[in-house]
Amino acid sequence: MAYLNHALEQAAAQHLMTGPLKEALVEHCLGNLRVLNMMAAELLEIAAQRELPQLDEKLFLEFYSRQPRTNKNPLLKGGRQ
C-alpha cells in the first residue's frame, strides 16, 4: 500500500483511486509490484477510454471478473479449471 500511495503522490494523483480500490489491488497483487503496476495500468487505460474521473472498486470488479480464467495445464481437458 505504501508503494501505491507513493506512486500516486509522485504522479500528483492521490485522488485517482478510491481507498477500497487500492486495498483490492494490493490484496490481489500479493506483494508483487510488477503485477500491481500492470493491474493499475490496465484499469487506468479503461478509465481513460471511458473518461472516468476516478477509478473505483466497481471498475476493478467489472474488469477482472469478466477476464477468462484459463488453465495452462495441458493435462486438464477443457482449458478451464
PDB file of N, CA, C and O in Angstrom:
ATOM      1  N   MET A   1       0.837  -1.187   0.000  1.00  0.00           N
ATOM      2  CA  MET A   1       0.000   0.000   0.000  1.00  0.00           C
ATOM      3  C   MET A   1       0.884   1.254   0.000  1.00  0.00           C
ATOM      4  O   MET A   1       0.571   2.253  -0.648  1.00  0.00           O
ATOM      5  N   ALA A   2       1.980   1.178   0.733  1.00  0.00           N
ATOM      6  CA  ALA A   2       2.884   2.330   0.793  1.00  0.00           C
ATOM      7  C   ALA A   2       3.418   2.667  -0.602  1.00  0.00           C
ATOM      8  O   ALA A   2       3.505   3.837  -0.974  1.00  0.00           O
ATOM      9  N   TYR A   3       3.771   1.638  -1.364  1.00  0.00           N
ATOM     10  CA  TYR A   3       4.268   1.857  -2.720  1.00  0.00           C
ATOM     11  C   TYR A   3       3.209   2.519  -3.591  1.00  0.00           C
ATOM     12  O   TYR A   3       3.495   3.482  -4.303  1.00  0.00           O
ATOM     13  N   LEU A   4       1.992   2.005  -3.534  1.00  0.00           N
ATOM     14  CA  LEU A   4       0.909   2.542  -4.357  1.00  0.00           C
ATOM     15  C   LEU A   4       0.618   3.993  -3.982  1.00  0.00           C
ATOM     16  O   LEU A   4       0.463   4.844  -4.858  1.00  0.00           O
ATOM     17  N   ASN A   5       0.545   4.270  -2.699  1.00  0.00           N
ATOM     18  CA  ASN A   5       0.310   5.649  -2.256  1.00  0.00           C
ATOM     19  C   ASN A   5       1.444   6.569  -2.700  1.00  0.00           C
ATOM     20  O   ASN A   5       1.206   7.703  -3.115  1.00  0.00           O
ATOM     21  N   HIS A   6       2.677   6.072  -2.609  1.00  0.00           N
ATOM     22  CA  HIS A   6       3.828   6.871  -3.043  1.00  0.00           C
ATOM     23  C   HIS A   6       3.757   7.157  -4.544  1.00  0.00           C
ATOM     24  O   HIS A   6       3.996   8.283  -4.979  1.00  0.00           O
ATOM     25  N   ALA A   7       3.427   6.133  -5.327  1.00  0.00           N
ATOM     26  CA  ALA A   7       3.344   6.308  -6.783  1.00  0.00           C
ATOM     27  C   ALA A   7       2.265   7.322  -7.148  1.00  0.00           C
ATOM     28  O   ALA A   7       2.472   8.165  -8.021  1.00  0.00           O
ATOM     29  N   LEU A   8       1.122   7.244  -6.488  1.00  0.00           N
ATOM     30  CA  LEU A   8       0.045   8.205  -6.761  1.00  0.00           C
ATOM     31  C   LEU A   8       0.438   9.613  -6.333  1.00  0.00           C
ATOM     32  O   LEU A   8       0.104  10.593  -6.998  1.00  0.00           O
ATOM     33  N   GLU A   9       1.150   9.698  -5.214  1.00  0.00           N
ATOM     34  CA  GLU A   9       1.603  11.011  -4.741  1.00  0.00           C
ATOM     35  C   GLU A   9       2.609  11.619  -5.710  1.00  0.00           C
ATOM     36  O   GLU A   9       2.537  12.811  -6.009  1.00  0.00           O
ATOM     37  N   GLN A  10       3.550  10.808  -6.206  1.00  0.00           N
ATOM     38  CA  GLN A  10       4.549  11.302  -7.151  1.00  0.00           C
ATOM     39  C   GLN A  10       3.914  11.741  -8.466  1.00  0.00           C
ATOM     40  O   GLN A  10       4.425  12.634  -9.141  1.00  0.00           O
ATOM     41  N   ALA A  11       2.810  11.116  -8.823  1.00  0.00           N
ATOM     42  CA  ALA A  11       2.092  11.487 -10.046  1.00  0.00           C
ATOM     43  C   ALA A  11       1.109  12.626  -9.803  1.00  0.00           C
ATOM     44  O   ALA A  11       0.394  13.045 -10.713  1.00  0.00           O
ATOM     45  N   ALA A  12       1.079  13.126  -8.564  1.00  0.00           N
ATOM     46  CA  ALA A  12       0.129  14.177  -8.163  1.00  0.00           C
ATOM     47  C   ALA A  12      -1.301  13.747  -8.473  1.00  0.00           C
ATOM     48  O   ALA A  12      -2.113  14.530  -8.966  1.00  0.00           O
ATOM     49  N   ALA A  13      -1.588  12.476  -8.169  1.00  0.00           N
ATOM     50  CA  ALA A  13      -2.902  11.921  -8.498  1.00  0.00           C
ATOM     51  C   ALA A  13      -3.464  11.110  -7.331  1.00  0.00           C
ATOM     52  O   ALA A  13      -4.031  10.037  -7.536  1.00  0.00           O
ATOM     53  N   GLN A  14      -3.310  11.619  -6.113  1.00  0.00           N
ATOM     54  CA  GLN A  14      -3.816  10.905  -4.939  1.00  0.00           C
ATOM     55  C   GLN A  14      -5.312  10.655  -5.037  1.00  0.00           C
ATOM     56  O   GLN A  14      -5.817   9.684  -4.473  1.00  0.00           O
ATOM     57  N   HIS A  15      -6.018  11.512  -5.738  1.00  0.00           N
ATOM     58  CA  HIS A  15      -7.474  11.418  -5.893  1.00  0.00           C
ATOM     59  C   HIS A  15      -7.907  10.372  -6.925  1.00  0.00           C
ATOM     60  O   HIS A  15      -9.095  10.072  -7.043  1.00  0.00           O
ATOM     61  N   LEU A  16      -6.952   9.823  -7.667  1.00  0.00           N
ATOM     62  CA  LEU A  16      -7.265   8.969  -8.805  1.00  0.00           C
ATOM     63  C   LEU A  16      -7.950   7.659  -8.418  1.00  0.00           C
ATOM     64  O   LEU A  16      -8.809   7.173  -9.155  1.00  0.00           O
ATOM     65  N   MET A  17      -7.578   7.077  -7.264  1.00  0.00           N
ATOM     66  CA  MET A  17      -8.131   5.781  -6.848  1.00  0.00           C
ATOM     67  C   MET A  17      -8.797   5.896  -5.490  1.00  0.00           C
ATOM     68  O   MET A  17      -8.313   6.589  -4.595  1.00  0.00           O
ATOM     69  N   THR A  18      -9.922   5.198  -5.357  1.00  0.00           N
ATOM     70  CA  THR A  18     -10.596   5.163  -4.061  1.00  0.00           C
ATOM     71  C   THR A  18      -9.821   4.226  -3.119  1.00  0.00           C
ATOM     72  O   THR A  18      -9.041   3.382  -3.563  1.00  0.00           O
ATOM     73  N   GLY A  19     -10.051   4.394  -1.833  1.00  0.00           N
ATOM     74  CA  GLY A  19      -9.411   3.541  -0.841  1.00  0.00           C
ATOM     75  C   GLY A  19      -9.718   2.062  -1.044  1.00  0.00           C
ATOM     76  O   GLY A  19      -8.800   1.242  -1.028  1.00  0.00           O
ATOM     77  N   PRO A  20     -11.000   1.696  -1.238  1.00  0.00           N
ATOM     78  CA  PRO A  20     -11.314   0.276  -1.472  1.00  0.00           C
ATOM     79  C   PRO A  20     -10.644  -0.293  -2.725  1.00  0.00           C
ATOM     80  O   PRO A  20     -10.278  -1.468  -2.742  1.00  0.00           O
ATOM     81  N   LEU A  21     -10.479   0.509  -3.762  1.00  0.00           N
ATOM     82  CA  LEU A  21      -9.790   0.018  -4.957  1.00  0.00           C
ATOM     83  C   LEU A  21      -8.327  -0.248  -4.636  1.00  0.00           C
ATOM     84  O   LEU A  21      -7.784  -1.282  -5.024  1.00  0.00           O
ATOM     85  N   LYS A  22      -7.690   0.671  -3.936  1.00  0.00           N
ATOM     86  CA  LYS A  22      -6.292   0.472  -3.580  1.00  0.00           C
ATOM     87  C   LYS A  22      -6.130  -0.798  -2.750  1.00  0.00           C
ATOM     88  O   LYS A  22      -5.187  -1.562  -2.961  1.00  0.00           O
ATOM     89  N   GLU A  23      -7.031  -1.023  -1.823  1.00  0.00           N
ATOM     90  CA  GLU A  23      -6.977  -2.236  -0.999  1.00  0.00           C
ATOM     91  C   GLU A  23      -7.122  -3.489  -1.866  1.00  0.00           C
ATOM     92  O   GLU A  23      -6.400  -4.467  -1.670  1.00  0.00           O
ATOM     93  N   ALA A  24      -8.051  -3.460  -2.819  1.00  0.00           N
ATOM     94  CA  ALA A  24      -8.257  -4.607  -3.704  1.00  0.00           C
ATOM     95  C   ALA A  24      -7.008  -4.883  -4.543  1.00  0.00           C
ATOM     96  O   ALA A  24      -6.602  -6.036  -4.689  1.00  0.00           O
ATOM     97  N   LEU A  25      -6.407  -3.845  -5.086  1.00  0.00           N
ATOM     98  CA  LEU A  25      -5.198  -4.023  -5.885  1.00  0.00           C
ATOM     99  C   LEU A  25      -4.070  -4.612  -5.053  1.00  0.00           C
ATOM    100  O   LEU A  25      -3.392  -5.547  -5.480  1.00  0.00           O
ATOM    101  N   VAL A  26      -3.877  -4.062  -3.872  1.00  0.00           N
ATOM    102  CA  VAL A  26      -2.798  -4.532  -3.004  1.00  0.00           C
ATOM    103  C   VAL A  26      -3.019  -5.991  -2.615  1.00  0.00           C
ATOM    104  O   VAL A  26      -2.076  -6.783  -2.617  1.00  0.00           O
ATOM    105  N   GLU A  27      -4.240  -6.347  -2.284  1.00  0.00           N
ATOM    106  CA  GLU A  27      -4.534  -7.735  -1.911  1.00  0.00           C
ATOM    107  C   GLU A  27      -4.315  -8.690  -3.078  1.00  0.00           C
ATOM    108  O   GLU A  27      -3.782  -9.783  -2.885  1.00  0.00           O
ATOM    109  N   HIS A  28      -4.709  -8.307  -4.259  1.00  0.00           N
ATOM    110  CA  HIS A  28      -4.629  -9.203  -5.410  1.00  0.00           C
ATOM    111  C   HIS A  28      -3.220  -9.320  -5.989  1.00  0.00           C
ATOM    112  O   HIS A  28      -2.924 -10.302  -6.670  1.00  0.00           O
ATOM    113  N   CYS A  29      -2.362  -8.364  -5.741  1.00  0.00           N
ATOM    114  CA  CYS A  29      -1.007  -8.460  -6.298  1.00  0.00           C
ATOM    115  C   CYS A  29      -0.087  -9.297  -5.407  1.00  0.00           C
ATOM    116  O   CYS A  29       1.004  -9.676  -5.834  1.00  0.00           O
ATOM    117  N   LEU A  30      -0.509  -9.588  -4.180  1.00  0.00           N
ATOM    118  CA  LEU A  30       0.250 -10.446  -3.265  1.00  0.00           C
ATOM    119  C   LEU A  30       1.705 -10.015  -3.101  1.00  0.00           C
ATOM    120  O   LEU A  30       2.609 -10.849  -3.036  1.00  0.00           O
ATOM    121  N   GLY A  31       1.917  -8.711  -3.037  1.00  0.00           N
ATOM    122  CA  GLY A  31       3.263  -8.193  -2.807  1.00  0.00           C
ATOM    123  C   GLY A  31       4.113  -8.061  -4.054  1.00  0.00           C
ATOM    124  O   GLY A  31       5.260  -7.623  -3.964  1.00  0.00           O
ATOM    125  N   ASN A  32       3.590  -8.423  -5.215  1.00  0.00           N
ATOM    126  CA  ASN A  32       4.344  -8.342  -6.458  1.00  0.00           C
ATOM    127  C   ASN A  32       4.083  -6.975  -7.086  1.00  0.00           C
ATOM    128  O   ASN A  32       3.003  -6.727  -7.621  1.00  0.00           O
ATOM    129  N   LEU A  33       5.075  -6.096  -7.017  1.00  0.00           N
ATOM    130  CA  LEU A  33       4.897  -4.726  -7.506  1.00  0.00           C
ATOM    131  C   LEU A  33       4.696  -4.668  -9.017  1.00  0.00           C
ATOM    132  O   LEU A  33       4.007  -3.780  -9.518  1.00  0.00           O
ATOM    133  N   ARG A  34       5.287  -5.599  -9.733  1.00  0.00           N
ATOM    134  CA  ARG A  34       5.086  -5.621 -11.184  1.00  0.00           C
ATOM    135  C   ARG A  34       3.622  -5.907 -11.513  1.00  0.00           C
ATOM    136  O   ARG A  34       3.042  -5.264 -12.388  1.00  0.00           O
ATOM    137  N   VAL A  35       3.029  -6.868 -10.813  1.00  0.00           N
ATOM    138  CA  VAL A  35       1.622  -7.187 -11.018  1.00  0.00           C
ATOM    139  C   VAL A  35       0.752  -5.995 -10.626  1.00  0.00           C
ATOM    140  O   VAL A  35      -0.209  -5.664 -11.321  1.00  0.00           O
ATOM    141  N   LEU A  36       1.091  -5.361  -9.520  1.00  0.00           N
ATOM    142  CA  LEU A  36       0.348  -4.178  -9.078  1.00  0.00           C
ATOM    143  C   LEU A  36       0.371  -3.093 -10.153  1.00  0.00           C
ATOM    144  O   LEU A  36      -0.664  -2.509 -10.474  1.00  0.00           O
ATOM    145  N   ASN A  37       1.541  -2.828 -10.700  1.00  0.00           N
ATOM    146  CA  ASN A  37       1.661  -1.810 -11.754  1.00  0.00           C
ATOM    147  C   ASN A  37       0.864  -2.181 -12.995  1.00  0.00           C
ATOM    148  O   ASN A  37       0.217  -1.328 -13.602  1.00  0.00           O
ATOM    149  N   MET A  38       0.911  -3.457 -13.372  1.00  0.00           N
ATOM    150  CA  MET A  38       0.186  -3.896 -14.570  1.00  0.00           C
ATOM    151  C   MET A  38      -1.320  -3.789 -14.368  1.00  0.00           C
ATOM    152  O   MET A  38      -2.035  -3.335 -15.262  1.00  0.00           O
ATOM    153  N   MET A  39      -1.806  -4.204 -13.205  1.00  0.00           N
ATOM    154  CA  MET A  39      -3.242  -4.125 -12.940  1.00  0.00           C
ATOM    155  C   MET A  39      -3.700  -2.662 -12.905  1.00  0.00           C
ATOM    156  O   MET A  39      -4.737  -2.316 -13.472  1.00  0.00           O
ATOM    157  N   ALA A  40      -2.931  -1.821 -12.246  1.00  0.00           N
ATOM    158  CA  ALA A  40      -3.289  -0.408 -12.161  1.00  0.00           C
ATOM    159  C   ALA A  40      -3.274   0.236 -13.551  1.00  0.00           C
ATOM    160  O   ALA A  40      -4.137   1.055 -13.868  1.00  0.00           O
ATOM    161  N   ALA A  41      -2.300  -0.133 -14.370  1.00  0.00           N
ATOM    162  CA  ALA A  41      -2.218   0.423 -15.726  1.00  0.00           C
ATOM    163  C   ALA A  41      -3.412  -0.003 -16.572  1.00  0.00           C
ATOM    164  O   ALA A  41      -3.951   0.796 -17.338  1.00  0.00           O
ATOM    165  N   GLU A  42      -3.825  -1.263 -16.435  1.00  0.00           N
ATOM    166  CA  GLU A  42      -4.997  -1.729 -17.183  1.00  0.00           C
ATOM    167  C   GLU A  42      -6.248  -0.966 -16.771  1.00  0.00           C
ATOM    168  O   GLU A  42      -7.042  -0.560 -17.619  1.00  0.00           O
ATOM    169  N   LEU A  43      -6.421  -0.775 -15.483  1.00  0.00           N
ATOM    170  CA  LEU A  43      -7.594  -0.036 -15.003  1.00  0.00           C
ATOM    171  C   LEU A  43      -7.540   1.425 -15.448  1.00  0.00           C
ATOM    172  O   LEU A  43      -8.561   2.012 -15.807  1.00  0.00           O
ATOM    173  N   LEU A  44      -6.354   1.998 -15.421  1.00  0.00           N
ATOM    174  CA  LEU A  44      -6.197   3.389 -15.853  1.00  0.00           C
ATOM    175  C   LEU A  44      -6.538   3.539 -17.329  1.00  0.00           C
ATOM    176  O   LEU A  44      -7.162   4.523 -17.726  1.00  0.00           O
ATOM    177  N   GLU A  45      -6.136   2.578 -18.137  1.00  0.00           N
ATOM    178  CA  GLU A  45      -6.453   2.623 -19.569  1.00  0.00           C
ATOM    179  C   GLU A  45      -7.962   2.568 -19.801  1.00  0.00           C
ATOM    180  O   GLU A  45      -8.497   3.326 -20.611  1.00  0.00           O
ATOM    181  N   ILE A  46      -8.638   1.683 -19.098  1.00  0.00           N
ATOM    182  CA  ILE A  46     -10.091   1.576 -19.237  1.00  0.00           C
ATOM    183  C   ILE A  46     -10.771   2.856 -18.775  1.00  0.00           C
ATOM    184  O   ILE A  46     -11.684   3.356 -19.431  1.00  0.00           O
ATOM    185  N   ALA A  47     -10.319   3.382 -17.642  1.00  0.00           N
ATOM    186  CA  ALA A  47     -10.907   4.617 -17.117  1.00  0.00           C
ATOM    187  C   ALA A  47     -10.703   5.779 -18.092  1.00  0.00           C
ATOM    188  O   ALA A  47     -11.593   6.614 -18.257  1.00  0.00           O
ATOM    189  N   ALA A  48      -9.550   5.835 -18.729  1.00  0.00           N
ATOM    190  CA  ALA A  48      -9.288   6.898 -19.703  1.00  0.00           C
ATOM    191  C   ALA A  48     -10.208   6.756 -20.916  1.00  0.00           C
ATOM    192  O   ALA A  48     -10.725   7.748 -21.429  1.00  0.00           O
ATOM    193  N   GLN A  49     -10.409   5.522 -21.369  1.00  0.00           N
ATOM    194  CA  GLN A  49     -11.300   5.296 -22.504  1.00  0.00           C
ATOM    195  C   GLN A  49     -12.724   5.725 -22.175  1.00  0.00           C
ATOM    196  O   GLN A  49     -13.440   6.250 -23.027  1.00  0.00           O
ATOM    197  N   ARG A  50     -13.119   5.497 -20.944  1.00  0.00           N
ATOM    198  CA  ARG A  50     -14.475   5.843 -20.508  1.00  0.00           C
ATOM    199  C   ARG A  50     -14.582   7.264 -19.954  1.00  0.00           C
ATOM    200  O   ARG A  50     -15.662   7.716 -19.574  1.00  0.00           O
ATOM    201  N   GLU A  51     -13.453   7.951 -19.916  1.00  0.00           N
ATOM    202  CA  GLU A  51     -13.379   9.311 -19.392  1.00  0.00           C
ATOM    203  C   GLU A  51     -13.900   9.395 -17.951  1.00  0.00           C
ATOM    204  O   GLU A  51     -14.650  10.307 -17.602  1.00  0.00           O
ATOM    205  N   LEU A  52     -13.489   8.427 -17.123  1.00  0.00           N
ATOM    206  CA  LEU A  52     -13.880   8.401 -15.720  1.00  0.00           C
ATOM    207  C   LEU A  52     -12.948   9.302 -14.914  1.00  0.00           C
ATOM    208  O   LEU A  52     -11.737   9.277 -15.129  1.00  0.00           O
ATOM    209  N   PRO A  53     -13.484  10.092 -13.998  1.00  0.00           N
ATOM    210  CA  PRO A  53     -12.636  10.985 -13.204  1.00  0.00           C
ATOM    211  C   PRO A  53     -11.903  10.257 -12.077  1.00  0.00           C
ATOM    212  O   PRO A  53     -10.903  10.759 -11.563  1.00  0.00           O
ATOM    213  N   GLN A  54     -12.397   9.073 -11.689  1.00  0.00           N
ATOM    214  CA  GLN A  54     -11.792   8.332 -10.592  1.00  0.00           C
ATOM    215  C   GLN A  54     -11.983   6.837 -10.808  1.00  0.00           C
ATOM    216  O   GLN A  54     -13.016   6.401 -11.317  1.00  0.00           O
ATOM    217  N   LEU A  55     -10.984   6.060 -10.419  1.00  0.00           N
ATOM    218  CA  LEU A  55     -11.045   4.610 -10.508  1.00  0.00           C
ATOM    219  C   LEU A  55     -11.555   4.079  -9.183  1.00  0.00           C
ATOM    220  O   LEU A  55     -11.113   4.520  -8.121  1.00  0.00           O
ATOM    221  N   ASP A  56     -12.499   3.118  -9.239  1.00  0.00           N
ATOM    222  CA  ASP A  56     -13.049   2.574  -8.003  1.00  0.00           C
ATOM    223  C   ASP A  56     -13.128   1.058  -8.069  1.00  0.00           C
ATOM    224  O   ASP A  56     -12.818   0.448  -9.093  1.00  0.00           O
ATOM    225  N   GLU A  57     -13.549   0.459  -6.960  1.00  0.00           N
ATOM    226  CA  GLU A  57     -13.616  -0.994  -6.879  1.00  0.00           C
ATOM    227  C   GLU A  57     -14.663  -1.577  -7.827  1.00  0.00           C
ATOM    228  O   GLU A  57     -14.560  -2.740  -8.216  1.00  0.00           O
ATOM    229  N   LYS A  58     -15.653  -0.797  -8.199  1.00  0.00           N
ATOM    230  CA  LYS A  58     -16.655  -1.259  -9.158  1.00  0.00           C
ATOM    231  C   LYS A  58     -15.984  -1.547 -10.502  1.00  0.00           C
ATOM    232  O   LYS A  58     -16.263  -2.568 -11.131  1.00  0.00           O
ATOM    233  N   LEU A  59     -15.112  -0.660 -10.935  1.00  0.00           N
ATOM    234  CA  LEU A  59     -14.372  -0.856 -12.179  1.00  0.00           C
ATOM    235  C   LEU A  59     -13.467  -2.085 -12.068  1.00  0.00           C
ATOM    236  O   LEU A  59     -13.365  -2.872 -13.009  1.00  0.00           O
ATOM    237  N   PHE A  60     -12.825  -2.241 -10.936  1.00  0.00           N
ATOM    238  CA  PHE A  60     -11.967  -3.394 -10.681  1.00  0.00           C
ATOM    239  C   PHE A  60     -12.755  -4.687 -10.833  1.00  0.00           C
ATOM    240  O   PHE A  60     -12.341  -5.594 -11.555  1.00  0.00           O
ATOM    241  N   LEU A  61     -13.889  -4.769 -10.152  1.00  0.00           N
ATOM    242  CA  LEU A  61     -14.711  -5.981 -10.206  1.00  0.00           C
ATOM    243  C   LEU A  61     -15.253  -6.234 -11.609  1.00  0.00           C
ATOM    244  O   LEU A  61     -15.279  -7.371 -12.080  1.00  0.00           O
ATOM    245  N   GLU A  62     -15.679  -5.181 -12.259  1.00  0.00           N
ATOM    246  CA  GLU A  62     -16.218  -5.324 -13.614  1.00  0.00           C
ATOM    247  C   GLU A  62     -15.159  -5.850 -14.573  1.00  0.00           C
ATOM    248  O   GLU A  62     -15.426  -6.752 -15.367  1.00  0.00           O
ATOM    249  N   PHE A  63     -13.971  -5.293 -14.499  1.00  0.00           N
ATOM    250  CA  PHE A  63     -12.923  -5.670 -15.440  1.00  0.00           C
ATOM    251  C   PHE A  63     -12.354  -7.046 -15.138  1.00  0.00           C
ATOM    252  O   PHE A  63     -12.221  -7.869 -16.044  1.00  0.00           O
ATOM    253  N   TYR A  64     -12.020  -7.308 -13.897  1.00  0.00           N
ATOM    254  CA  TYR A  64     -11.348  -8.559 -13.577  1.00  0.00           C
ATOM    255  C   TYR A  64     -12.298  -9.741 -13.420  1.00  0.00           C
ATOM    256  O   TYR A  64     -11.854 -10.887 -13.494  1.00  0.00           O
ATOM    257  N   SER A  65     -13.567  -9.503 -13.211  1.00  0.00           N
ATOM    258  CA  SER A  65     -14.491 -10.635 -13.120  1.00  0.00           C
ATOM    259  C   SER A  65     -14.867 -11.161 -14.498  1.00  0.00           C
ATOM    260  O   SER A  65     -15.356 -12.286 -14.604  1.00  0.00           O
ATOM    261  N   ARG A  66     -14.655 -10.386 -15.553  1.00  0.00           N
ATOM    262  CA  ARG A  66     -15.001 -10.850 -16.893  1.00  0.00           C
ATOM    263  C   ARG A  66     -13.803 -11.400 -17.649  1.00  0.00           C
ATOM    264  O   ARG A  66     -13.950 -11.858 -18.782  1.00  0.00           O
ATOM    265  N   GLN A  67     -12.627 -11.365 -17.048  1.00  0.00           N
ATOM    266  CA  GLN A  67     -11.445 -11.921 -17.692  1.00  0.00           C
ATOM    267  C   GLN A  67     -11.528 -13.442 -17.666  1.00  0.00           C
ATOM    268  O   GLN A  67     -11.791 -14.021 -16.612  1.00  0.00           O
ATOM    269  N   PRO A  68     -11.313 -14.094 -18.788  1.00  0.00           N
ATOM    270  CA  PRO A  68     -11.353 -15.561 -18.792  1.00  0.00           C
ATOM    271  C   PRO A  68     -10.210 -16.130 -17.966  1.00  0.00           C
ATOM    272  O   PRO A  68      -9.080 -15.646 -18.015  1.00  0.00           O
ATOM    273  N   ARG A  69     -10.527 -17.150 -17.222  1.00  0.00           N
ATOM    274  CA  ARG A  69      -9.508 -17.827 -16.423  1.00  0.00           C
ATOM    275  C   ARG A  69      -9.201 -19.141 -17.103  1.00  0.00           C
ATOM    276  O   ARG A  69      -9.982 -20.089 -17.022  1.00  0.00           O
ATOM    277  N   THR A  70      -8.083 -19.198 -17.762  1.00  0.00           N
ATOM    278  CA  THR A  70      -7.715 -20.411 -18.466  1.00  0.00           C
ATOM    279  C   THR A  70      -6.679 -21.172 -17.660  1.00  0.00           C
ATOM    280  O   THR A  70      -5.858 -20.593 -16.949  1.00  0.00           O
ATOM    281  N   ASN A  71      -6.744 -22.461 -17.792  1.00  0.00           N
ATOM    282  CA  ASN A  71      -5.781 -23.325 -17.147  1.00  0.00           C
ATOM    283  C   ASN A  71      -4.725 -23.678 -18.171  1.00  0.00           C
ATOM    284  O   ASN A  71      -5.047 -24.215 -19.231  1.00  0.00           O
ATOM    285  N   LYS A  72      -3.479 -23.389 -17.877  1.00  0.00           N
ATOM    286  CA  LYS A  72      -2.407 -23.657 -18.828  1.00  0.00           C
ATOM    287  C   LYS A  72      -1.875 -25.086 -18.718  1.00  0.00           C
ATOM    288  O   LYS A  72      -0.931 -25.453 -19.417  1.00  0.00           O
ATOM    289  N   ASN A  73      -2.472 -25.880 -17.855  1.00  0.00           N
ATOM    290  CA  ASN A  73      -2.055 -27.256 -17.698  1.00  0.00           C
ATOM    291  C   ASN A  73      -2.658 -28.085 -18.828  1.00  0.00           C
ATOM    292  O   ASN A  73      -3.875 -28.268 -18.863  1.00  0.00           O
ATOM    293  N   PRO A  74      -1.838 -28.593 -19.756  1.00  0.00           N
ATOM    294  CA  PRO A  74      -2.374 -29.340 -20.906  1.00  0.00           C
ATOM    295  C   PRO A  74      -2.979 -30.679 -20.508  1.00  0.00           C
ATOM    296  O   PRO A  74      -3.681 -31.299 -21.308  1.00  0.00           O
ATOM    297  N   LEU A  75      -2.720 -31.137 -19.284  1.00  0.00           N
ATOM    298  CA  LEU A  75      -3.249 -32.422 -18.862  1.00  0.00           C
ATOM    299  C   LEU A  75      -4.725 -32.351 -18.490  1.00  0.00           C
ATOM    300  O   LEU A  75      -5.421 -33.366 -18.472  1.00  0.00           O
ATOM    301  N   LEU A  76      -5.192 -31.145 -18.195  1.00  0.00           N
ATOM    302  CA  LEU A  76      -6.607 -30.972 -17.870  1.00  0.00           C
ATOM    303  C   LEU A  76      -7.362 -30.582 -19.119  1.00  0.00           C
ATOM    304  O   LEU A  76      -7.004 -29.618 -19.795  1.00  0.00           O
ATOM    305  N   LYS A  77      -8.376 -31.306 -19.419  1.00  0.00           N
ATOM    306  CA  LYS A  77      -9.152 -31.046 -20.635  1.00  0.00           C
ATOM    307  C   LYS A  77     -10.108 -29.876 -20.439  1.00  0.00           C
ATOM    308  O   LYS A  77     -10.544 -29.588 -19.325  1.00  0.00           O
ATOM    309  N   GLY A  78     -10.415 -29.224 -21.519  1.00  0.00           N
ATOM    310  CA  GLY A  78     -11.376 -28.132 -21.483  1.00  0.00           C
ATOM    311  C   GLY A  78     -10.741 -26.779 -21.289  1.00  0.00           C
ATOM    312  O   GLY A  78     -11.399 -25.762 -21.512  1.00  0.00           O
ATOM    313  N   GLY A  79      -9.477 -26.724 -20.876  1.00  0.00           N
ATOM    314  CA  GLY A  79      -8.785 -25.463 -20.757  1.00  0.00           C
ATOM    315  C   GLY A  79      -9.209 -24.608 -19.577  1.00  0.00           C
ATOM    316  O   GLY A  79      -8.646 -23.533 -19.369  1.00  0.00           O
ATOM    317  N   ARG A  80     -10.181 -25.051 -18.804  1.00  0.00           N
ATOM    318  CA  ARG A  80     -10.624 -24.273 -17.650  1.00  0.00           C
ATOM    319  C   ARG A  80     -10.548 -25.138 -16.419  1.00  0.00           C
ATOM    320  O   ARG A  80     -10.671 -26.360 -16.498  1.00  0.00           O
ATOM    321  N   GLN A  81     -10.353 -24.533 -15.331  1.00  0.00           N
ATOM    322  CA  GLN A  81     -10.263 -25.249 -14.074  1.00  0.00           C
ATOM    323  C   GLN A  81     -11.532 -25.168 -13.305  1.00  0.00           C
ATOM    324  O   GLN A  81     -11.627 -25.723 -12.211  1.00  0.00           O
TER     325      GLN A  81
END
